[in-house]
């Protein structure tokens, strides 16, 4: 059985998202915020980079995220709150926070939208709900979107566009959340 392999060709190249370098906001809070892993449809709940051509979904060849997209989004959302320096504490389940609010999210779109002729843009859509952890009531709901140009139909070009769209979404998420709580 030597020579048999489950893998064909080299592994996909892995790309990290950076997110916003800073999150300027005037609002702040002493509340502690829990950010559970977002929900997402199976197509997005993957390491693969989604490409949408009209209603058809596929994956960018030989490229991937460093983890499943919901986990990557969760990590970048926590980092965005930390970069704002306006939230007392923010974290994941299991990190021992005395939770005041939960930020529940659903990733609806996280993709490169192409026209099939080499042109396209990055599109992200996330719904967010702020839940008061003491009584379980939803205090606010919002849909956040980010769009950014993709200047080159390459893995690097697509990732740069997705990163720019993600930064838009995360900056708005932090500003909105801190303004509500």
PLY file of the C-alpha trace (Angstrom):
ply
format ascii 1.0
element vertex 181
property float x
property float y
property float z
element edge 180
property int vertex1
property int vertex2
end_header
0.00 0.00 0.00
2.94 2.34 -0.09
2.41 5.00 -2.67
-1.35 5.13 -2.00
-2.50 8.52 -0.81
-5.80 10.10 0.02
-4.43 13.46 -1.15
-4.02 14.56 -4.73
-1.62 17.39 -5.36
-0.36 19.97 -2.90
-2.57 21.15 -0.04
-4.53 24.38 -0.56
-2.78 27.62 0.34
-4.07 29.08 3.62
-4.98 32.77 3.90
-5.51 34.73 7.11
-7.88 37.67 7.43
-6.61 40.72 9.28
-9.79 42.70 9.94
-9.72 46.36 10.96
-6.44 47.74 12.30
-8.37 50.00 14.69
-11.99 50.58 15.58
-12.62 54.21 16.45
-15.79 54.66 18.47
-17.06 57.16 21.00
-19.30 54.75 22.93
-17.95 52.38 25.54
-19.27 49.91 28.09
-18.35 48.26 31.37
-20.49 45.26 30.35
-18.89 41.90 29.62
-19.82 40.54 26.21
-19.88 36.90 25.14
-19.50 36.14 21.44
-20.53 32.55 20.71
-19.57 30.93 17.41
-21.89 32.25 14.68
-24.31 30.00 12.86
-23.98 29.57 9.10
-25.23 27.30 6.34
-23.03 24.31 5.54
-21.58 25.98 2.43
-20.10 28.73 4.64
-19.31 26.47 7.61
-16.08 25.39 5.98
-12.45 26.39 5.52
-13.10 26.93 1.81
-13.44 30.37 0.18
-16.91 30.65 -1.35
-17.38 31.97 -4.90
-20.89 32.97 -5.98
-21.70 33.23 -9.67
-25.37 34.13 -9.72
-27.18 31.39 -7.78
-24.29 28.92 -8.25
-21.90 28.49 -5.32
-18.45 26.97 -5.63
-15.11 27.27 -3.88
-11.99 29.14 -4.89
-9.46 26.55 -6.08
-6.41 25.73 -3.98
-7.18 28.36 -1.30
-8.65 28.17 2.18
-9.14 30.01 5.48
-7.12 28.88 8.53
-10.24 27.38 10.17
-13.98 27.05 9.55
-15.41 30.46 8.60
-17.64 30.81 11.72
-14.58 30.34 13.96
-12.53 32.81 11.91
-15.37 35.38 12.08
-15.75 34.86 15.84
-12.02 35.41 16.42
-11.96 38.55 14.26
-15.08 39.96 15.97
-13.46 39.51 19.40
-10.27 41.17 18.12
-12.30 44.11 16.77
-13.88 44.73 20.19
-10.44 44.50 21.81
-8.98 46.97 19.28
-11.75 49.45 20.11
-10.50 49.57 23.73
-14.07 50.51 24.69
-15.39 47.15 26.02
-14.43 46.01 29.51
-14.28 42.34 28.52
-15.24 40.29 25.49
-14.68 36.60 24.88
-15.83 33.13 23.87
-17.85 30.60 25.83
-15.69 28.85 28.40
-13.42 31.82 29.12
-14.97 32.50 32.53
-16.62 35.85 31.84
-19.38 37.09 34.09
-21.63 37.69 31.09
-23.90 40.73 30.79
-24.72 40.41 27.06
-24.35 37.87 24.30
-23.77 38.90 20.71
-25.52 36.22 18.64
-24.66 36.23 14.94
-25.59 34.41 11.76
-23.33 34.60 8.72
-25.59 34.86 5.67
-22.94 35.65 3.04
-19.16 35.55 3.14
-18.11 35.29 -0.46
-16.52 36.50 -3.64
-19.31 37.39 -6.08
-18.20 37.13 -9.68
-19.89 37.84 -12.97
-18.11 34.87 -14.55
-16.05 37.12 -16.83
-13.28 37.94 -14.36
-15.01 40.83 -12.57
-16.45 40.76 -9.11
-16.53 41.96 -5.53
-16.42 40.61 -1.99
-19.73 40.54 -0.12
-20.40 39.83 3.56
-23.78 39.87 5.28
-24.21 39.10 8.97
-27.26 39.38 11.21
-26.55 40.26 14.82
-28.72 40.09 17.93
-27.77 41.55 21.28
-29.22 39.41 24.07
-29.38 40.47 27.72
-27.87 37.43 29.42
-29.70 38.03 32.70
-33.20 37.58 31.25
-32.65 36.14 27.76
-34.37 39.03 26.00
-33.15 40.31 22.66
-32.55 44.04 23.04
-31.54 44.86 19.46
-31.25 43.23 16.01
-29.34 44.43 12.98
-28.18 43.20 9.59
-24.68 44.34 8.67
-23.23 44.25 5.16
-19.86 44.96 3.65
-18.86 45.12 0.00
-15.40 45.67 -1.40
-13.82 45.60 -4.82
-11.75 42.61 -5.87
-9.08 44.04 -8.13
-7.65 40.74 -9.34
-9.22 37.30 -9.77
-6.54 35.54 -7.75
-6.60 34.07 -4.26
-4.64 37.07 -2.96
-7.00 39.52 -4.69
-10.11 37.78 -3.41
-8.77 37.57 0.16
-7.86 41.29 0.10
-11.41 42.15 -1.00
-13.01 39.87 1.59
-10.77 41.35 4.29
-11.84 44.89 3.34
-15.54 43.88 3.42
-15.02 42.13 6.77
-13.41 45.27 8.22
-16.50 47.29 7.24
-18.80 44.78 8.94
-16.73 44.50 12.13
-16.31 48.26 12.59
-20.07 48.73 12.24
-20.74 45.74 14.54
-18.58 47.19 17.32
-19.97 50.73 16.98
-23.57 49.50 16.92
-23.16 47.07 19.83
-21.40 49.60 22.07
-24.01 52.20 21.18
-26.83 49.85 22.23
-25.39 48.53 25.49
0 1
1 2
2 3
3 4
4 5
5 6
6 7
7 8
8 9
9 10
10 11
11 12
12 13
13 14
14 15
15 16
16 17
17 18
18 19
19 20
20 21
21 22
22 23
23 24
24 25
25 26
26 27
27 28
28 29
29 30
30 31
31 32
32 33
33 34
34 35
35 36
36 37
37 38
38 39
39 40
40 41
41 42
42 43
43 44
44 45
45 46
46 47
47 48
48 49
49 50
50 51
51 52
52 53
53 54
54 55
55 56
56 57
57 58
58 59
59 60
60 61
61 62
62 63
63 64
64 65
65 66
66 67
67 68
68 69
69 70
70 71
71 72
72 73
73 74
74 75
75 76
76 77
77 78
78 79
79 80
80 81
81 82
82 83
83 84
84 85
85 86
86 87
87 88
88 89
89 90
90 91
91 92
92 93
93 94
94 95
95 96
96 97
97 98
98 99
99 100
100 101
101 102
102 103
103 104
104 105
105 106
106 107
107 108
108 109
109 110
110 111
111 112
112 113
113 114
114 115
115 116
116 117
117 118
118 119
119 120
120 121
121 122
122 123
123 124
124 125
125 126
126 127
127 128
128 129
129 130
130 131
131 132
132 133
133 134
134 135
135 136
136 137
137 138
138 139
139 140
140 141
141 142
142 143
143 144
144 145
145 146
146 147
147 148
148 149
149 150
150 151
151 152
152 153
153 154
154 155
155 156
156 157
157 158
158 159
159 160
160 161
161 162
162 163
163 164
164 165
165 166
166 167
167 168
168 169
169 170
170 171
171 172
172 173
173 174
174 175
175 176
176 177
177 178
178 179
179 180
